[in-house]
Amino acid sequence: MSADSLPNAAIPPGAIGFRLAHELEGILQGIKADGRIDSLERDRLLRWLNVNEPFASVRPFSELRDRVDHALADGVLTLDECEDLIFVTQKLTTVNPYFDALRSGIQILLGLLAGIVANKKATPEELQALVNWSEEWSHLQGLWPFDEAVSLVTGLINSNASAADRYQYLKTVVDQFPLAGEYEESWAPPVIQGICAVNPELVFADKCFVFTGESARGERRLLEARVAEKGGRSHRRVTNDVDYLVVCDDTCPHWAFSCYGRKVEQAYLLRRKGHPITIVH
């Protein structure tokens, strides 16, 4: 039976998709409420999915349905998987002010850099203005190209580089990212490659690592074993004790709408509070 042949087919498909997304969020919140998920709760979720199978292709339910199917593929729904699914669902159905603030900060930086190089110059006053701005937005540290731009500008201020060289150095950074208008603004979440530190110096001894997502290079337990061999330790949740969040994902590049995004966002919240956690790919 198709969605069009059902009694409530008069409801716009998009409205149905979002309604089901909200229902899914409620079911997931309910089955994890006591901190445990048993087979009966898993079966209840499966029944709900089966009833709504005719709408499996309706967005955004279709995207969520695929993720639920993946989580249930092994016949078990863990608490961590449930929390990941809730995170993704909320990303598709609610506004997240923190996410918007992150994106707006980087957009301002991109515009600021583009403005500085627009006249094919980079005066000391312009460079200092960027440094002053970066101090107000220091919570963006670790988000590309914030660190690269600030490091480059600070180095140029302290160097004897000519105006032409200052311009050329900044231009190489500007050329690496698109400005607004070159993509659909309403669907442009940050990508994993853009929020991870570039060539970070990793220290393993006495450091705590959290892995999120799936990697084609090996199962998580194997990656955690490698960390242990080098004197580090691993944890399953992002806390104040974590030094590195390692994002392992070879499929969807958008962190804001993927399961690993929950831990990425937790890392950013901690960083805004002053905890120097590093996100690496």
N, C-alpha and C positions, 0 to 999 in steps of 0.2 A: 504494500500500500504506500502511495506517495504522500508527501506532505500536502499537496494540493487537494487530495481526495478526502482529507480528514474534516470533521465538522468545524473545527476552528481554523480552517484554512483561510477564512476571510481576514484573519489577523495577519498583518504584514509579516513575512518570514523573519525580517530583522528583529521585530518585537518578540517573536517566539524564541529566537536564538538567545536574546538577552534575558528573557524570562527564565529559560532553562539554565542559563549560566548562574543566575541568582539562586535558583533552586539547588543547583549543584553545590554552590558555596554553602548554603544552609545545611545540606545533607552532610557534607564533609565536616563542617563545624560541629554538627551534632554527634557524629560517630567518633570524633576525637575528644569530645568534651571531658571524658574521665581519664584521658591520658593513655587509653588502651583501645585497641581495635581488634575485635574477634571475628570469627567466621560469619556470625549472624549479621554483623554490621556490614561486612563485605558483601554478603548476599543481598542485603537491602539495597546497596548501591548498584549492584548488578541488575536487580529487578527494575530499578528506576531507569537505568540505561536501556534496558530492553523495551520498556514501555515507550520510550522516546526515540527509538531507533528510526522511525520515519523522518525525524528532523536531523539526522546525523550529518547532513550536508549543509545545514543552515549555520551561518556565522553569527556570533562567535562560538556557538555551541560545538561546531564541527572541530575547531582547533582544540577545545577543551576535551572533547570526546576522545580524540586521538591520544591525548596525554593520559587520560584515565585508563584507556585500554593498555597503554604501555606500562603503567604502574601496576595493573592487575595481571599482566602477562604471566607472572610466575605463580599466580593463584593466591598471593598474599598482598595486603595493603599495609605498609608500615606507617608508623606515626610520622616519620620524616617525609615519606612520600605524600601523605595526606596534607601535611603543612605546605609542601611544595605546590600541590594542586590548588590549595586555597590561595596561595600567593599569586599564582598565574590567573586564577579566576578573578580576583580582586583587581588585578591590573587591567583586565578587559572590561570591568563593569564600574569601576570607581575612579575618581580623580585622585592622583597622588601628588600633593603639593611639593613634597621633597624631591620627587622625580622631576617635576617641572623646574624646580630651582636649580637642580644640577644641570639640566639641559640648557636653561637660560644663561647660566654662568658661562658655559662653554661657547654658546652662541655669541655672547658679548665679547669673549676673548677672540673668537674668529673674526668678528667685525672690527675689533680694535686693531688686530694685526693687519688686516686688510686695509684699514684706514691709514695706518702708519706707512705702509709701503705704496699707497696709492699714488703718491707724488714722486715715487722712485728715489725717496730719501729716507733717512732714519736719523733724525737729529737727536742730540743728547737729551733735549727736553722731552721728546716723544718717548724715548727709551725709559726715562725716569717716570713718566706718566704711567707706563705699563707696569713698572715695578710697584708704584704706589697702588695701582688698581689690584695687583696680585696680592698685596698684603691684606686687602679687604676681603679677598676671595680665597684665602689660604686653605679653606676646607676642600678646594678642588685639587689639592696636591695628589699626584698619582693618576690624575685623569688626563689622558693625552688630548691636546698638546700642551697642557698647562706647565708641567715640569720642564719640558724641552724649551718652551718659549721663555720662561722666567730665567732658566739657567743661561740660555743664549744671551738674553738682554743684559743680565748682570755681568756676564763676561765681557760683552761689548762695551759697557760703561767703564769697566776697569782696564780696557785695552786702548791701544793707540790706533785702532782700525780707522781707515778713512770712511767718509760718508758713503762712498760707493760700495765699500766692502760691507758696511753695516747693513745697507739696503739689501745686498745680495744674500747675506746670511739669513736675514729675516724672510726674504722672498722664498728661500728653499723650504722654510717651514710652512708659509702660506700656501704654497703650491701643492701641499700634501692633503688638503682637505677641501670639500665643497662648501660653498656658502649657501645660505638659504635661497630658495628659488630654483635650485638645480635638482630638487627632489620634492616629493609630496610632503609638505610640512606636517600634515595631520598624521602621518605614519612614518616618523623618522626617529625611532628610539635609538639610544646609544648602542654601539656594537661592542662586543667583547674586546676586539683588538683596540678599541678606543679608550677603554677604561683600565687597561692593564699597564703596569709600569713597563717602560721600554728598557730592555737590557739591565734589569735590576741585579744588584750584587746580593746573592743569596748566602746567608749564614745559617748553617744547620745546627751547630752545637748549641744545645739548650734552648732551641727555638721551637715554637709550636706551629704546626701546619694544619690547615683544614682544606680538604679537597671537595669540590662540588662539580656536578655534571659527570658525564661519562667520557672516557678517553679511549681512543682506538689503540693507544700504546700499552694498555694494560688495565687490569681490574684495579679498583681503588685499594684493595688490600695489598697488592703488589707495590703500588706507589708508596703506600704508607710504610711498607717494609724497607724500601729504599731510603726513606727519610730516617728511619731508625738506624740503619746501617751507618749513616753519616752523623749520628749523634743527636738527631732531632726527635721530636715526638709528634704524634698526630692526635687530633681531636675531631669529633663529629659535628660540633656546633661552633658558631662564631661567638666568642666571648672576649673579655678583656685580656685573657691569657694568650690569645692567638697573635702570632707575628706575621704569618703569611696565609692569604686565601688563594688557593690554586684553582683556577677555573679550567676544568677539563671538558671541553666540548668541541666536537668536530662537525656539528650539524647547524643548528640555528644560531646565527651570529648575534641576534638581538637579546641582550641580557634582561631587559625590562619585562619581556614577555616569555621568558623561559624559566624552567624550574631553578636553575642555578642563580637566577636573579634575586631570589629571597636572601641568600647568603651575601651576595654582592651588596645589596642594599643595607643589610645589617652591618657590613664592614664600613660602609660610608657613614652610617649613623654613629658608629664608634669613632671614626676618624674625625667627625665634626666635633666630638666631645674631647678630642685631644689624644686619642689612642693611635699611635703610628702603625697601623696595620697596612701591609703591602699586598696589593692584588696582582697576581702574576698569571700568565696564560700557559 
